[in-house]
Amino acid sequence: MQESGEMYLETILVLSREKRDVRAIDVGQKMGYSKPSVSRALARLRADGFLSVDGGGFIRLTDKGSAIAEKIYERHHVLSELLTRIGVDPETATEDACRIEHVISDESFAAIKRSIGK
């Protein structure tokens, strides 16, 4: 899966924790993307089995989509925490974690988690 797909899944996960029902417009607003861009991305994720959209337009992650979203979400928080602990200001740590979370290997991430007691 490409980074952009992971970002969409993570955003849907975060939104679903904030509010019960998530629609494409919510995703677009949170990510700062246009409606056509969001529609194309969600259609692709839906076709690949990562999410479903019901008759009311409400988006739900499938088990497959949820697994990826949870993985990326965990990486984001652990990496942000690590960077903050070593002195990076929280805003920069969050931005950097957002980029790193998509490219770090499972092995390196596991080692980071162990090193900070997670």
C-alpha positions as CSV (number, residue, x, y, z in Angstrom):
1,M,0.0,0.0,0.0
2,Q,1.2,3.5,-0.8
3,E,1.7,6.2,1.8
4,S,-1.4,8.2,0.6
5,G,-3.6,5.2,1.2
6,E,-2.2,4.7,4.6
7,M,-2.8,8.3,5.4
8,Y,-6.5,8.0,4.4
9,L,-7.0,4.9,6.5
10,E,-5.3,6.5,9.5
11,T,-7.4,9.6,9.1
12,I,-10.6,7.6,8.9
13,L,-9.6,5.7,12.1
14,V,-8.9,9.0,13.9
15,L,-12.2,10.5,12.8
16,S,-14.2,7.4,13.7
17,R,-12.7,7.7,17.3
18,E,-13.9,11.4,17.4
19,K,-17.3,10.9,16.0
20,R,-19.6,7.9,15.3
21,D,-20.2,8.6,11.6
22,V,-17.5,9.5,9.1
23,R,-18.2,10.8,5.6
24,A,-16.0,11.7,2.7
25,I,-16.4,15.4,3.4
26,D,-15.0,14.8,6.9
27,V,-12.0,13.1,5.5
28,G,-11.4,15.9,3.0
29,Q,-11.7,18.6,5.7
30,K,-9.3,16.8,8.1
31,M,-6.7,16.1,5.4
32,G,-7.2,19.4,3.5
33,Y,-8.0,17.6,0.2
34,S,-10.6,18.4,-2.5
35,K,-13.7,16.4,-2.8
36,P,-12.7,14.9,-6.2
37,S,-9.3,13.8,-4.8
38,V,-11.0,12.2,-1.7
39,S,-13.6,10.5,-3.9
40,R,-11.0,8.9,-6.1
41,A,-8.9,7.7,-3.2
42,L,-11.9,6.3,-1.3
43,A,-13.1,4.5,-4.4
44,R,-9.7,2.9,-4.8
45,L,-9.5,1.9,-1.1
46,R,-13.1,0.5,-1.3
47,A,-12.3,-1.5,-4.4
48,D,-9.2,-2.9,-2.7
49,G,-11.3,-4.0,0.3
50,F,-9.9,-1.6,2.9
51,L,-13.2,0.2,3.6
52,S,-16.9,0.1,2.9
53,V,-19.4,2.9,2.3
54,D,-23.1,2.3,3.3
55,G,-26.2,3.8,1.6
56,G,-26.0,6.9,3.7
57,G,-22.4,7.6,2.7
58,F,-20.9,6.6,6.0
59,I,-17.4,5.1,5.8
60,R,-16.3,2.1,7.8
61,L,-12.9,0.4,7.8
62,T,-12.9,-3.3,7.0
63,D,-10.8,-5.6,9.2
64,K,-8.1,-5.3,6.5
65,G,-8.3,-1.5,6.5
66,S,-8.5,-1.3,10.3
67,A,-5.3,-3.4,10.7
68,I,-3.3,-1.1,8.5
69,A,-4.8,2.1,10.1
70,E,-4.0,0.8,13.6
71,K,-0.5,-0.1,12.7
72,I,0.2,3.4,11.2
73,Y,-1.6,5.1,14.1
74,E,0.6,3.2,16.6
75,R,3.7,4.1,14.7
76,H,2.7,7.8,14.6
77,H,2.3,7.9,18.4
78,V,5.4,6.0,19.3
79,L,7.6,7.9,17.0
80,S,6.2,11.2,18.1
81,E,6.8,10.2,21.7
82,L,10.4,9.2,21.0
83,L,11.2,12.4,19.1
84,T,9.7,14.5,21.9
85,R,11.6,12.6,24.5
86,I,14.9,13.4,22.8
87,G,14.1,17.1,22.7
88,V,12.3,17.7,19.4
89,D,9.5,20.2,19.9
90,P,6.1,18.5,19.8
91,E,4.8,20.1,16.6
92,T,8.0,19.1,14.7
93,A,7.9,15.6,16.3
94,T,4.4,15.1,15.1
95,E,5.2,16.2,11.5
96,D,8.4,14.1,11.3
97,A,6.6,11.1,12.8
98,C,4.0,11.4,10.1
99,R,6.6,11.0,7.4
100,I,8.7,8.3,9.1
101,E,5.7,6.1,10.0
102,H,5.3,5.1,6.4
103,V,8.8,4.0,5.6
104,I,10.3,2.5,8.8
105,S,10.7,-1.2,8.8
106,D,8.9,-3.5,11.2
107,E,12.2,-4.5,12.7
108,S,13.4,-0.9,13.4
109,F,10.0,0.0,14.8
110,A,10.0,-2.9,17.1
111,A,13.4,-2.0,18.4
112,I,12.3,1.6,19.0
113,K,9.3,0.4,20.9
114,R,11.5,-1.8,23.1
115,S,13.9,1.0,23.7
116,I,11.2,3.3,25.1
117,G,9.4,0.5,27.0
118,K,6.3,0.2,24.8
